[in-house]
Amino acid sequence: MPKVRLDHNMISGLDNPEQPIEYYDKVERGLMLRHSKAGTKTFCYRYRFREKNKRYTIGEFPGIGLADARKKVQKLRVKVNDGIDPQAEKDKRKYKKEVIRFSELAKEYKEKEVPHKSENTRKEYIRIVDVELVPKLGEYPIDEIGKHLIIDILDDKAYGKGDSDPAPRMANSIRTRLSRIFNFGIERGLVKNNPVRQTSKYPEGEKKRDRYYSDEEIRELWNYFEDWEAPTPSVFKMLLITGQRKTETMHMKWNDIKGDIWTISPDMTKNKQVHQVVLSDFAQEIIQNQRSRSGDSDYVFESPVRDNEPLESIKRAKETIQKHSNIEDFRPHDLRRTFATNLAKLKVDRTVLGKILNHKGLSGDSQVTAIYDRHSYIEEKREAMNKWGRRLKEILQEYQGDQSEDKAEKTGAKITHISSARNLRTGNEG
């Protein structure tokens, strides 16, 4: 390997060699010019680090001039003398991962994992990501998100910030979703650790709601259900009569009903499995009342503001009942719990109750039993649903025979009150 005094004209005039050749500069120790068969001329720095010979590529001539190459060698030599391996530094920069921001990871999570969830769950997961997390964490590089930042966000939700009410249960839901996003990133090699694991749940948010309605409350609610524009009253009634989930009920289609069987498709159920609901005589009465109202719509409970679309919200009716009735804590989901509680009072077998609710834990469906137990429980469901339908009618009729005149007057006043409120109401829920 020849050692020469490199200069610009000498390098420019080199003819292509038959074999690659290296020229060492006499002026700057360690500077080398490598000349390939194809004619490429590359400046390199040859040095020794920890008893090993190494080479650092500076760049190709004439893109990198001789003067610049010599200056670069001087800087690299200083690093070597300071105990720094410049080639190792270069490799580290080369293989260093691109900075990934939380918004990018969240987007990938929504695209690859969320679509497999049920519709209702999917909507809530997307809402948490888009509304609760991305606005607050979106621009942060993932590896810079620590537990203190997470705690600040969760505390604001749990204890209330500004005009916001405390929501510890929602804070726990946000925490769960954030933790899953980090685990999703770890599984794909995008994240090193999950800082959410260093935070704790809010105990007050772990308390499960166990509210169900007494017979008297059922009667009062039924009166309020009657005093709302169709199809909202029928949805409330069906929630109480059948015990099914709100979104599944609002999306009921006429084609899903065959005789007294309502079949809910897998894309609507929480467990992504077909669910057959037996409709009691009472339930069928409610549904038949919708026939004339829904017209040619595919949906039993058609939106009053969008043609051939299902009712999507009963929020305003819920808030009106909370405001004007004695049941200030009214929630539609409590009707499902009231249904389940009353079936238990009627001595309905726990497994049958679980099958009716399509609740895996309650029905005792482990992974093994779900595979081997293919019994449809249709007859058992039919008996239980009709038993509850008859009992619910009795509860509603007891209002006439068992209530005192004083209570009747009070209830009449409540109905007048909500009727007045309705007259002030404008617009429809959709």
C-alpha positions, 0 to 999 in steps of 0.5 A: 500500500503506497504512502504518498503526499496526497493532493487534489490533482494527483487524486483527480488524475488517477486511472482506474486500477485493475485491483482496489488500491489504498493510498496513505497520506504522508501529511495527515497520519491515518488518512487513506484514499481507497480507489476501487476498480470501478473508479470510486475514490473514498477517504477513510481514517485508519486507526487502532483502538483497544488493540484492534485495527479499525477503519472509519469511512469519511466520504467519497472524493470529490464530494469530500475534498482533501482539505476537509478529509484531513480536518475530519481525521484531526477531529477523529484522532482527538476522539480516539485519544480520549478513549472514544471509538468513532466507528462505534459511535457511528454505528450507534447513530446508524442503528438508533431507532427513529423517534416515535411519538405517542400519536403514531403508536396510538394510531397503529394500535387503533389500526391493528388491535381495536378493529377486532373488538365489538362495535360498542367496545371499539367506539369507547376505545377509540374515544379514549385514545382520541379524546383522553390520550392523544390531545395530552400525550400525542406529541411526546416521544414514547420513551419520554413519557414517564409515570409522573406525566401519566399520574398528572393526566389520570389525577385530573380525570379522577379528582376533577379539573376545572369544571369537570366532575371527578371520574375515578372509574373513567380514570381507571379505564383510561389507565387500562387503555394506556397500559395496553397501548404501551404493551402493544408497543413493547410486543412490536419492539417500539417501546422499551418499558411500560411506565403505566405499571408504576402507577396505581388504580383509583380504589374508588373507581373500582367499586362496581355499581350494584344499583337495581330498581325496586317494584315501586321505582319500576312503576315510576320509571314506566310512567316516565318511559310512556312520556317520551317520543317514539321510539325511545319509550319502547327501547327503555321498556325492552331493556327492562323486559329482555335485559339485553345491552342498550346498543344491541337493542337499539340496533334490532332489525326486523329481519333478526326476528323469527317468531319469538327468537331475536338473533343478535349477530356476532358483530354486535355482541360483546363476545363476538358470538351469535346470541339468541334472545327469546322474546316473551309475550310482553316483549312481542307486544312492544315490538308489534307496536313499532310496526306502524311507526317504523314503516319500511325501515330495516330497524325496529327502533328507527331514528326519528331524524335519519331514514333507515338508520337505528336510534343511536342515543337516549341520553336526553331522555335519561337526563330528563328522567334524572332531573324530574323523577325521584330516581336521580341516579337513573341509568339505562344499564341499571334496567339490565341489572334489575332484570337479572335481579328479578330473574334470580328472585324468580329462581331462574337457574344461574346458567340460564340467566347467564345465557339470557344475558350473554354473560360468560362469567355468569353462565359459567362458560369457561373456554372448555365448557364453551366448546363442549356445551352446545345446548341452546337453552332455548326452552329454558330461556323461553320459560324464564323470559315469559315468567319475568314478563308475567311478573313485570305486568303484575308489578305494573298492575300493582300500582292500581291496586296497592298504591294509596290515593296519596301516592297516586296523586304524587305520581300524577303530579310527577307525570304532569311535571315531566309533561310540562318539561317535554312541552319545553323540549325542542328537537329529537334524539337520533 
